[in-house]
Amino acid sequence: MGQQEVYDYLKNHKNKWFTSKDIAEGLGVSIGSVTSNLKKLRESNFVKYKFENNRYYYMYKK
């Protein structure tokens, strides 16, 4: 599982925000692997993200 699978998942669900847990469940993979791939995508500006202050997690979308 790599960045491309995570990117494709977000691309196929445009305009909807996801947590890393949501993505992991949707892809059927570990949350750790999704989180590391999301970090790389975030650093490369390939995904949009926001930090939810009251929940202490990032939300992602394409």
CHARMM internal coordinates of N, CA and C (Angstrom, degrees):
IC EDIT
DIST 1 N 1 CA 1.4517
DIST 1 CA 1 C 1.5155
ANGL 1 N 1 CA 1 C 108.20
DIST 1 C 2 N 1.3317
ANGL 1 CA 1 C 2 N 115.90
DIHE 1 N 1 CA 1 C 2 N 132.28
DIST 2 N 2 CA 1.4475
ANGL 1 C 2 N 2 CA 119.80
DIHE 1 CA 1 C 2 N 2 CA -177.82
DIST 2 CA 2 C 1.5144
ANGL 2 N 2 CA 2 C 112.74
DIHE 1 C 2 N 2 CA 2 C -136.52
DIST 2 C 3 N 1.3166
ANGL 2 CA 2 C 3 N 114.33
DIHE 2 N 2 CA 2 C 3 N -171.94
DIST 3 N 3 CA 1.4576
ANGL 2 C 3 N 3 CA 120.93
DIHE 2 CA 2 C 3 N 3 CA -179.15
DIST 3 CA 3 C 1.5205
ANGL 3 N 3 CA 3 C 112.16
DIHE 2 C 3 N 3 CA 3 C -58.25
DIST 3 C 4 N 1.3221
ANGL 3 CA 3 C 4 N 116.45
DIHE 3 N 3 CA 3 C 4 N -36.69
DIST 4 N 4 CA 1.4671
ANGL 3 C 4 N 4 CA 120.11
DIHE 3 CA 3 C 4 N 4 CA -176.55
DIST 4 CA 4 C 1.5244
ANGL 4 N 4 CA 4 C 111.77
DIHE 3 C 4 N 4 CA 4 C -61.35
DIST 4 C 5 N 1.3278
ANGL 4 CA 4 C 5 N 117.16
DIHE 4 N 4 CA 4 C 5 N -41.10
DIST 5 N 5 CA 1.4692
ANGL 4 C 5 N 5 CA 120.34
DIHE 4 CA 4 C 5 N 5 CA 179.77
DIST 5 CA 5 C 1.5285
ANGL 5 N 5 CA 5 C 110.85
DIHE 4 C 5 N 5 CA 5 C -64.83
DIST 5 C 6 N 1.3266
ANGL 5 CA 5 C 6 N 116.25
DIHE 5 N 5 CA 5 C 6 N -41.91
DIST 6 N 6 CA 1.4626
ANGL 5 C 6 N 6 CA 120.02
DIHE 5 CA 5 C 6 N 6 CA 178.50
DIST 6 CA 6 C 1.5252
ANGL 6 N 6 CA 6 C 109.95
DIHE 5 C 6 N 6 CA 6 C -65.68
DIST 6 C 7 N 1.3148
ANGL 6 CA 6 C 7 N 116.45
DIHE 6 N 6 CA 6 C 7 N -44.92
DIST 7 N 7 CA 1.4641
ANGL 6 C 7 N 7 CA 121.50
DIHE 6 CA 6 C 7 N 7 CA 178.46
DIST 7 CA 7 C 1.5297
ANGL 7 N 7 CA 7 C 110.71
DIHE 6 C 7 N 7 CA 7 C -59.86
DIST 7 C 8 N 1.3206
ANGL 7 CA 7 C 8 N 117.09
DIHE 7 N 7 CA 7 C 8 N -45.88
DIST 8 N 8 CA 1.4635
ANGL 7 C 8 N 8 CA 121.28
DIHE 7 CA 7 C 8 N 8 CA 179.60
DIST 8 CA 8 C 1.5283
ANGL 8 N 8 CA 8 C 111.70
DIHE 7 C 8 N 8 CA 8 C -62.55
DIST 8 C 9 N 1.3261
ANGL 8 CA 8 C 9 N 117.01
DIHE 8 N 8 CA 8 C 9 N -39.06
DIST 9 N 9 CA 1.4630
ANGL 8 C 9 N 9 CA 120.63
DIHE 8 CA 8 C 9 N 9 CA 178.05
DIST 9 CA 9 C 1.5235
ANGL 9 N 9 CA 9 C 110.20
DIHE 8 C 9 N 9 CA 9 C -60.14
DIST 9 C 10 N 1.3326
ANGL 9 CA 9 C 10 N 116.50
DIHE 9 N 9 CA 9 C 10 N -47.00
DIST 10 N 10 CA 1.4588
ANGL 9 C 10 N 10 CA 120.27
DIHE 9 CA 9 C 10 N 10 CA 179.16
DIST 10 CA 10 C 1.5269
ANGL 10 N 10 CA 10 C 111.16
DIHE 9 C 10 N 10 CA 10 C -66.26
DIST 10 C 11 N 1.3111
ANGL 10 CA 10 C 11 N 115.97
DIHE 10 N 10 CA 10 C 11 N -38.68
DIST 11 N 11 CA 1.4678
ANGL 10 C 11 N 11 CA 121.00
DIHE 10 CA 10 C 11 N 11 CA 179.77
DIST 11 CA 11 C 1.5304
ANGL 11 N 11 CA 11 C 111.02
DIHE 10 C 11 N 11 CA 11 C -63.68
DIST 11 C 12 N 1.3197
ANGL 11 CA 11 C 12 N 116.84
DIHE 11 N 11 CA 11 C 12 N -37.22
DIST 12 N 12 CA 1.4639
ANGL 11 C 12 N 12 CA 121.44
DIHE 11 CA 11 C 12 N 12 CA -179.87
DIST 12 CA 12 C 1.5248
ANGL 12 N 12 CA 12 C 113.10
DIHE 11 C 12 N 12 CA 12 C -75.84
DIST 12 C 13 N 1.3247
ANGL 12 CA 12 C 13 N 117.33
DIHE 12 N 12 CA 12 C 13 N -11.37
DIST 13 N 13 CA 1.4700
ANGL 12 C 13 N 13 CA 122.46
DIHE 12 CA 12 C 13 N 13 CA 179.25
DIST 13 CA 13 C 1.5262
ANGL 13 N 13 CA 13 C 108.96
DIHE 12 C 13 N 13 CA 13 C -126.46
DIST 13 C 14 N 1.3281
ANGL 13 CA 13 C 14 N 116.52
DIHE 13 N 13 CA 13 C 14 N 52.74
DIST 14 N 14 CA 1.4676
ANGL 13 C 14 N 14 CA 121.19
DIHE 13 CA 13 C 14 N 14 CA -175.99
DIST 14 CA 14 C 1.5221
ANGL 14 N 14 CA 14 C 111.46
DIHE 13 C 14 N 14 CA 14 C -58.22
DIST 14 C 15 N 1.3381
ANGL 14 CA 14 C 15 N 113.25
DIHE 14 N 14 CA 14 C 15 N 151.33
DIST 15 N 15 CA 1.4678
ANGL 14 C 15 N 15 CA 123.34
DIHE 14 CA 14 C 15 N 15 CA 175.89
DIST 15 CA 15 C 1.5201
ANGL 15 N 15 CA 15 C 114.38
DIHE 14 C 15 N 15 CA 15 C 63.98
DIST 15 C 16 N 1.3136
ANGL 15 CA 15 C 16 N 117.36
DIHE 15 N 15 CA 15 C 16 N 19.17
DIST 16 N 16 CA 1.4536
ANGL 15 C 16 N 16 CA 121.36
DIHE 15 CA 15 C 16 N 16 CA 174.68
DIST 16 CA 16 C 1.5261
ANGL 16 N 16 CA 16 C 107.58
DIHE 15 C 16 N 16 CA 16 C -123.39
DIST 16 C 17 N 1.3236
ANGL 16 CA 16 C 17 N 116.36
DIHE 16 N 16 CA 16 C 17 N 135.46
DIST 17 N 17 CA 1.4645
ANGL 16 C 17 N 17 CA 121.38
DIHE 16 CA 16 C 17 N 17 CA -179.81
DIST 17 CA 17 C 1.5246
ANGL 17 N 17 CA 17 C 110.15
DIHE 16 C 17 N 17 CA 17 C -88.59
DIST 17 C 18 N 1.3374
ANGL 17 CA 17 C 18 N 116.32
DIHE 17 N 17 CA 17 C 18 N 140.24
DIST 18 N 18 CA 1.4622
ANGL 17 C 18 N 18 CA 122.69
DIHE 17 CA 17 C 18 N 18 CA -179.68
DIST 18 CA 18 C 1.5240
ANGL 18 N 18 CA 18 C 110.81
DIHE 17 C 18 N 18 CA 18 C -131.83
DIST 18 C 19 N 1.3200
ANGL 18 CA 18 C 19 N 116.41
DIHE 18 N 18 CA 18 C 19 N 149.23
DIST 19 N 19 CA 1.4576
ANGL 18 C 19 N 19 CA 121.12
DIHE 18 CA 18 C 19 N 19 CA 167.29
DIST 19 CA 19 C 1.5214
ANGL 19 N 19 CA 19 C 107.33
DIHE 18 C 19 N 19 CA 19 C -89.40
DIST 19 C 20 N 1.3159
ANGL 19 CA 19 C 20 N 116.55
DIHE 19 N 19 CA 19 C 20 N 167.10
DIST 20 N 20 CA 1.4621
ANGL 19 C 20 N 20 CA 119.32
DIHE 19 CA 19 C 20 N 20 CA 177.24
DIST 20 CA 20 C 1.5260
ANGL 20 N 20 CA 20 C 110.28
DIHE 19 C 20 N 20 CA 20 C -63.42
DIST 20 C 21 N 1.3248
ANGL 20 CA 20 C 21 N 116.86
DIHE 20 N 20 CA 20 C 21 N -31.90
DIST 21 N 21 CA 1.4625
ANGL 20 C 21 N 21 CA 120.76
DIHE 20 CA 20 C 21 N 21 CA 177.68
DIST 21 CA 21 C 1.5257
ANGL 21 N 21 CA 21 C 110.71
DIHE 20 C 21 N 21 CA 21 C -65.37
DIST 21 C 22 N 1.3340
ANGL 21 CA 21 C 22 N 117.14
DIHE 21 N 21 CA 21 C 22 N -42.37
DIST 22 N 22 CA 1.4676
ANGL 21 C 22 N 22 CA 121.33
DIHE 21 CA 21 C 22 N 22 CA 177.89
DIST 22 CA 22 C 1.5230
ANGL 22 N 22 CA 22 C 110.79
DIHE 21 C 22 N 22 CA 22 C -59.36
DIST 22 C 23 N 1.3218
ANGL 22 CA 22 C 23 N 115.85
DIHE 22 N 22 CA 22 C 23 N -44.29
DIST 23 N 23 CA 1.4610
ANGL 22 C 23 N 23 CA 120.77
DIHE 22 CA 22 C 23 N 23 CA -178.33
DIST 23 CA 23 C 1.5255
ANGL 23 N 23 CA 23 C 110.35
DIHE 22 C 23 N 23 CA 23 C -66.32
DIST 23 C 24 N 1.3303
ANGL 23 CA 23 C 24 N 116.63
DIHE 23 N 23 CA 23 C 24 N -43.76
DIST 24 N 24 CA 1.4662
ANGL 23 C 24 N 24 CA 120.91
DIHE 23 CA 23 C 24 N 24 CA 179.35
DIST 24 CA 24 C 1.5269
ANGL 24 N 24 CA 24 C 110.79
DIHE 23 C 24 N 24 CA 24 C -59.41
DIST 24 C 25 N 1.3207
ANGL 24 CA 24 C 25 N 116.76
DIHE 24 N 24 CA 24 C 25 N -43.98
DIST 25 N 25 CA 1.4625
ANGL 24 C 25 N 25 CA 120.50
DIHE 24 CA 24 C 25 N 25 CA 179.13
DIST 25 CA 25 C 1.5256
ANGL 25 N 25 CA 25 C 110.66
DIHE 24 C 25 N 25 CA 25 C -66.12
DIST 25 C 26 N 1.3280
ANGL 25 CA 25 C 26 N 117.04
DIHE 25 N 25 CA 25 C 26 N -39.94
DIST 26 N 26 CA 1.4586
ANGL 25 C 26 N 26 CA 121.09
DIHE 25 CA 25 C 26 N 26 CA 179.82
DIST 26 CA 26 C 1.5142
ANGL 26 N 26 CA 26 C 113.24
DIHE 25 C 26 N 26 CA 26 C -65.56
DIST 26 C 27 N 1.3259
ANGL 26 CA 26 C 27 N 116.13
DIHE 26 N 26 CA 26 C 27 N -33.57
DIST 27 N 27 CA 1.4640
ANGL 26 C 27 N 27 CA 120.77
DIHE 26 CA 26 C 27 N 27 CA -179.68
DIST 27 CA 27 C 1.5286
ANGL 27 N 27 CA 27 C 112.78
DIHE 26 C 27 N 27 CA 27 C -93.10
DIST 27 C 28 N 1.3250
ANGL 27 CA 27 C 28 N 116.59
DIHE 27 N 27 CA 27 C 28 N -13.69
DIST 28 N 28 CA 1.4595
ANGL 27 C 28 N 28 CA 120.18
DIHE 27 CA 27 C 28 N 28 CA -178.78
DIST 28 CA 28 C 1.5160
ANGL 28 N 28 CA 28 C 113.28
DIHE 27 C 28 N 28 CA 28 C 71.20
DIST 28 C 29 N 1.3396
ANGL 28 CA 28 C 29 N 116.28
DIHE 28 N 28 CA 28 C 29 N 37.28
DIST 29 N 29 CA 1.4636
ANGL 28 C 29 N 29 CA 121.63
DIHE 28 CA 28 C 29 N 29 CA -179.81
DIST 29 CA 29 C 1.5221
ANGL 29 N 29 CA 29 C 109.32
DIHE 28 C 29 N 29 CA 29 C -129.27
DIST 29 C 30 N 1.3302
ANGL 29 CA 29 C 30 N 116.32
DIHE 29 N 29 CA 29 C 30 N 175.48
DIST 30 N 30 CA 1.4580
ANGL 29 C 30 N 30 CA 120.29
DIHE 29 CA 29 C 30 N 30 CA -178.09
DIST 30 CA 30 C 1.5281
ANGL 30 N 30 CA 30 C 111.31
DIHE 29 C 30 N 30 CA 30 C -73.23
DIST 30 C 31 N 1.3221
ANGL 30 CA 30 C 31 N 114.52
DIHE 30 N 30 CA 30 C 31 N 149.15
DIST 31 N 31 CA 1.4575
ANGL 30 C 31 N 31 CA 120.16
DIHE 30 CA 30 C 31 N 31 CA 179.48
DIST 31 CA 31 C 1.5336
ANGL 31 N 31 CA 31 C 111.08
DIHE 30 C 31 N 31 CA 31 C -66.81
DIST 31 C 32 N 1.3282
ANGL 31 CA 31 C 32 N 117.01
DIHE 31 N 31 CA 31 C 32 N -30.82
DIST 32 N 32 CA 1.4619
ANGL 31 C 32 N 32 CA 120.97
DIHE 31 CA 31 C 32 N 32 CA 178.79
DIST 32 CA 32 C 1.5091
ANGL 32 N 32 CA 32 C 112.68
DIHE 31 C 32 N 32 CA 32 C -62.83
DIST 32 C 33 N 1.3076
ANGL 32 CA 32 C 33 N 117.10
DIHE 32 N 32 CA 32 C 33 N -42.73
DIST 33 N 33 CA 1.4601
ANGL 32 C 33 N 33 CA 120.17
DIHE 32 CA 32 C 33 N 33 CA -179.74
DIST 33 CA 33 C 1.5235
ANGL 33 N 33 CA 33 C 110.64
DIHE 32 C 33 N 33 CA 33 C -69.86
DIST 33 C 34 N 1.3234
ANGL 33 CA 33 C 34 N 117.58
DIHE 33 N 33 CA 33 C 34 N -37.29
DIST 34 N 34 CA 1.4656
ANGL 33 C 34 N 34 CA 120.65
DIHE 33 CA 33 C 34 N 34 CA 176.87
DIST 34 CA 34 C 1.5255
ANGL 34 N 34 CA 34 C 110.39
DIHE 33 C 34 N 34 CA 34 C -65.37
DIST 34 C 35 N 1.3212
ANGL 34 CA 34 C 35 N 116.61
DIHE 34 N 34 CA 34 C 35 N -44.48
DIST 35 N 35 CA 1.4581
ANGL 34 C 35 N 35 CA 120.78
DIHE 34 CA 34 C 35 N 35 CA -178.55
DIST 35 CA 35 C 1.5233
ANGL 35 N 35 CA 35 C 111.67
DIHE 34 C 35 N 35 CA 35 C -60.76
DIST 35 C 36 N 1.3201
ANGL 35 CA 35 C 36 N 117.65
DIHE 35 N 35 CA 35 C 36 N -43.98
DIST 36 N 36 CA 1.4706
ANGL 35 C 36 N 36 CA 119.59
DIHE 35 CA 35 C 36 N 36 CA -179.58
DIST 36 CA 36 C 1.5254
ANGL 36 N 36 CA 36 C 111.15
DIHE 35 C 36 N 36 CA 36 C -66.37
DIST 36 C 37 N 1.3319
ANGL 36 CA 36 C 37 N 117.59
DIHE 36 N 36 CA 36 C 37 N -37.71
DIST 37 N 37 CA 1.4595
ANGL 36 C 37 N 37 CA 120.65
DIHE 36 CA 36 C 37 N 37 CA 177.98
DIST 37 CA 37 C 1.5260
ANGL 37 N 37 CA 37 C 111.78
DIHE 36 C 37 N 37 CA 37 C -70.55
DIST 37 C 38 N 1.3227
ANGL 37 CA 37 C 38 N 117.33
DIHE 37 N 37 CA 37 C 38 N -36.77
DIST 38 N 38 CA 1.4585
ANGL 37 C 38 N 38 CA 120.26
DIHE 37 CA 37 C 38 N 38 CA 176.97
DIST 38 CA 38 C 1.5223
ANGL 38 N 38 CA 38 C 111.09
DIHE 37 C 38 N 38 CA 38 C -65.16
DIST 38 C 39 N 1.3079
ANGL 38 CA 38 C 39 N 116.62
DIHE 38 N 38 CA 38 C 39 N -36.90
DIST 39 N 39 CA 1.4661
ANGL 38 C 39 N 39 CA 119.97
DIHE 38 CA 38 C 39 N 39 CA 178.36
DIST 39 CA 39 C 1.5268
ANGL 39 N 39 CA 39 C 109.98
DIHE 38 C 39 N 39 CA 39 C -60.83
DIST 39 C 40 N 1.3218
ANGL 39 CA 39 C 40 N 117.04
DIHE 39 N 39 CA 39 C 40 N -44.45
DIST 40 N 40 CA 1.4684
ANGL 39 C 40 N 40 CA 120.93
DIHE 39 CA 39 C 40 N 40 CA 178.89
DIST 40 CA 40 C 1.5258
ANGL 40 N 40 CA 40 C 111.17
DIHE 39 C 40 N 40 CA 40 C -64.53
DIST 40 C 41 N 1.3295
ANGL 40 CA 40 C 41 N 116.59
DIHE 40 N 40 CA 40 C 41 N -42.15
DIST 41 N 41 CA 1.4599
ANGL 40 C 41 N 41 CA 120.40
DIHE 40 CA 40 C 41 N 41 CA 178.48
DIST 41 CA 41 C 1.5334
ANGL 41 N 41 CA 41 C 110.96
DIHE 40 C 41 N 41 CA 41 C -65.59
DIST 41 C 42 N 1.3166
ANGL 41 CA 41 C 42 N 116.14
DIHE 41 N 41 CA 41 C 42 N -37.84
DIST 42 N 42 CA 1.4664
ANGL 41 C 42 N 42 CA 121.18
DIHE 41 CA 41 C 42 N 42 CA 178.29
DIST 42 CA 42 C 1.5178
ANGL 42 N 42 CA 42 C 110.55
DIHE 41 C 42 N 42 CA 42 C -64.22
DIST 42 C 43 N 1.3187
ANGL 42 CA 42 C 43 N 117.28
DIHE 42 N 42 CA 42 C 43 N -44.29
DIST 43 N 43 CA 1.4686
ANGL 42 C 43 N 43 CA 121.92
DIHE 42 CA 42 C 43 N 43 CA 179.96
DIST 43 CA 43 C 1.5222
ANGL 43 N 43 CA 43 C 111.83
DIHE 42 C 43 N 43 CA 43 C -66.17
DIST 43 C 44 N 1.3282
ANGL 43 CA 43 C 44 N 117.27
DIHE 43 N 43 CA 43 C 44 N -28.24
DIST 44 N 44 CA 1.4662
ANGL 43 C 44 N 44 CA 121.99
DIHE 43 CA 43 C 44 N 44 CA 179.61
DIST 44 CA 44 C 1.5304
ANGL 44 N 44 CA 44 C 112.43
DIHE 43 C 44 N 44 CA 44 C -90.13
DIST 44 C 45 N 1.3334
ANGL 44 CA 44 C 45 N 116.83
DIHE 44 N 44 CA 44 C 45 N -0.06
DIST 45 N 45 CA 1.4699
ANGL 44 C 45 N 45 CA 122.93
DIHE 44 CA 44 C 45 N 45 CA -179.33
DIST 45 CA 45 C 1.5253
ANGL 45 N 45 CA 45 C 113.32
DIHE 44 C 45 N 45 CA 45 C 61.37
DIST 45 C 46 N 1.3277
ANGL 45 CA 45 C 46 N 117.62
DIHE 45 N 45 CA 45 C 46 N 32.13
DIST 46 N 46 CA 1.4579
ANGL 45 C 46 N 46 CA 121.33
DIHE 45 CA 45 C 46 N 46 CA 177.63
DIST 46 CA 46 C 1.5295
ANGL 46 N 46 CA 46 C 112.22
DIHE 45 C 46 N 46 CA 46 C -88.78
DIST 46 C 47 N 1.3136
ANGL 46 CA 46 C 47 N 117.08
DIHE 46 N 46 CA 46 C 47 N -15.60
DIST 47 N 47 CA 1.4619
ANGL 46 C 47 N 47 CA 120.70
DIHE 46 CA 46 C 47 N 47 CA 178.85
DIST 47 CA 47 C 1.5237
ANGL 47 N 47 CA 47 C 109.36
DIHE 46 C 47 N 47 CA 47 C -129.08
DIST 47 C 48 N 1.3106
ANGL 47 CA 47 C 48 N 115.38
DIHE 47 N 47 CA 47 C 48 N 154.13
DIST 48 N 48 CA 1.4599
ANGL 47 C 48 N 48 CA 121.14
DIHE 47 CA 47 C 48 N 48 CA 173.55
DIST 48 CA 48 C 1.5132
ANGL 48 N 48 CA 48 C 106.91
DIHE 47 C 48 N 48 CA 48 C -89.82
DIST 48 C 49 N 1.3292
ANGL 48 CA 48 C 49 N 116.15
DIHE 48 N 48 CA 48 C 49 N 146.26
DIST 49 N 49 CA 1.4526
ANGL 48 C 49 N 49 CA 119.10
DIHE 48 CA 48 C 49 N 49 CA 178.70
DIST 49 CA 49 C 1.5132
ANGL 49 N 49 CA 49 C 110.27
DIHE 48 C 49 N 49 CA 49 C -149.29
DIST 49 C 50 N 1.3045
ANGL 49 CA 49 C 50 N 114.90
DIHE 49 N 49 CA 49 C 50 N 157.90
DIST 50 N 50 CA 1.4593
ANGL 49 C 50 N 50 CA 121.62
DIHE 49 CA 49 C 50 N 50 CA 175.15
DIST 50 CA 50 C 1.5143
ANGL 50 N 50 CA 50 C 107.88
DIHE 49 C 50 N 50 CA 50 C -144.17
DIST 50 C 51 N 1.3014
ANGL 50 CA 50 C 51 N 115.26
DIHE 50 N 50 CA 50 C 51 N 153.92
DIST 51 N 51 CA 1.4621
ANGL 50 C 51 N 51 CA 120.74
DIHE 50 CA 50 C 51 N 51 CA 179.25
DIST 51 CA 51 C 1.5077
ANGL 51 N 51 CA 51 C 108.33
DIHE 50 C 51 N 51 CA 51 C -103.90
DIST 51 C 52 N 1.3120
ANGL 51 CA 51 C 52 N 116.04
DIHE 51 N 51 CA 51 C 52 N 123.35
DIST 52 N 52 CA 1.4571
ANGL 51 C 52 N 52 CA 121.45
DIHE 51 CA 51 C 52 N 52 CA 178.32
DIST 52 CA 52 C 1.5231
ANGL 52 N 52 CA 52 C 108.01
DIHE 51 C 52 N 52 CA 52 C -87.56
DIST 52 C 53 N 1.3198
ANGL 52 CA 52 C 53 N 116.52
DIHE 52 N 52 CA 52 C 53 N 106.42
DIST 53 N 53 CA 1.4692
ANGL 52 C 53 N 53 CA 121.88
DIHE 52 CA 52 C 53 N 53 CA -174.71
DIST 53 CA 53 C 1.5186
ANGL 53 N 53 CA 53 C 113.95
DIHE 52 C 53 N 53 CA 53 C -57.80
DIST 53 C 54 N 1.3020
ANGL 53 CA 53 C 54 N 116.27
DIHE 53 N 53 CA 53 C 54 N -44.06
DIST 54 N 54 CA 1.4549
ANGL 53 C 54 N 54 CA 118.23
DIHE 53 CA 53 C 54 N 54 CA -175.05
DIST 54 CA 54 C 1.5257
ANGL 54 N 54 CA 54 C 113.09
DIHE 53 C 54 N 54 CA 54 C -80.31
DIST 54 C 55 N 1.3400
ANGL 54 CA 54 C 55 N 117.89
DIHE 54 N 54 CA 54 C 55 N -6.00
DIST 55 N 55 CA 1.4648
ANGL 54 C 55 N 55 CA 119.62
DIHE 54 CA 54 C 55 N 55 CA -177.39
DIST 55 CA 55 C 1.5142
ANGL 55 N 55 CA 55 C 113.24
DIHE 54 C 55 N 55 CA 55 C -120.53
DIST 55 C 56 N 1.3190
ANGL 55 CA 55 C 56 N 117.08
DIHE 55 N 55 CA 55 C 56 N -9.60
DIST 56 N 56 CA 1.4606
ANGL 55 C 56 N 56 CA 122.52
DIHE 55 CA 55 C 56 N 56 CA 177.18
DIST 56 CA 56 C 1.5252
ANGL 56 N 56 CA 56 C 113.68
DIHE 55 C 56 N 56 CA 56 C 59.03
DIST 56 C 57 N 1.3179
ANGL 56 CA 56 C 57 N 117.05
DIHE 56 N 56 CA 56 C 57 N 44.04
DIST 57 N 57 CA 1.4512
ANGL 56 C 57 N 57 CA 120.24
DIHE 56 CA 56 C 57 N 57 CA 173.27
DIST 57 CA 57 C 1.5193
ANGL 57 N 57 CA 57 C 110.53
DIHE 56 C 57 N 57 CA 57 C -150.07
DIST 57 C 58 N 1.3118
ANGL 57 CA 57 C 58 N 115.05
DIHE 57 N 57 CA 57 C 58 N 159.99
DIST 58 N 58 CA 1.4525
ANGL 57 C 58 N 58 CA 121.58
DIHE 57 CA 57 C 58 N 58 CA 177.61
DIST 58 CA 58 C 1.5246
ANGL 58 N 58 CA 58 C 109.91
DIHE 57 C 58 N 58 CA 58 C -88.00
DIST 58 C 59 N 1.3276
ANGL 58 CA 58 C 59 N 115.13
DIHE 58 N 58 CA 58 C 59 N 150.50
DIST 59 N 59 CA 1.4503
ANGL 58 C 59 N 59 CA 122.75
DIHE 58 CA 58 C 59 N 59 CA 172.60
DIST 59 CA 59 C 1.5209
ANGL 59 N 59 CA 59 C 106.60
DIHE 58 C 59 N 59 CA 59 C -117.68
DIST 59 C 60 N 1.3343
ANGL 59 CA 59 C 60 N 117.21
DIHE 59 N 59 CA 59 C 60 N 141.42
DIST 60 N 60 CA 1.4593
ANGL 59 C 60 N 60 CA 121.85
DIHE 59 CA 59 C 60 N 60 CA -174.20
DIST 60 CA 60 C 1.5148
ANGL 60 N 60 CA 60 C 111.90
DIHE 59 C 60 N 60 CA 60 C -126.97
DIST 60 C 61 N 1.3264
ANGL 60 CA 60 C 61 N 115.12
DIHE 60 N 60 CA 60 C 61 N 151.10
DIST 61 N 61 CA 1.4555
ANGL 60 C 61 N 61 CA 121.12
DIHE 60 CA 60 C 61 N 61 CA 170.22
DIST 61 CA 61 C 1.5141
ANGL 61 N 61 CA 61 C 108.60
DIHE 60 C 61 N 61 CA 61 C -159.08
DIST 61 C 62 N 1.3261
ANGL 61 CA 61 C 62 N 116.90
DIHE 61 N 61 CA 61 C 62 N 165.09
DIST 62 N 62 CA 1.4522
ANGL 61 C 62 N 62 CA 122.91
DIHE 61 CA 61 C 62 N 62 CA 177.23
DIST 62 CA 62 C 1.4937
ANGL 62 N 62 CA 62 C 108.20
DIHE 61 C 62 N 62 CA 62 C -94.21
END
COOR INIT
IC SEED 1 N 1 CA 1 C
IC BUILD
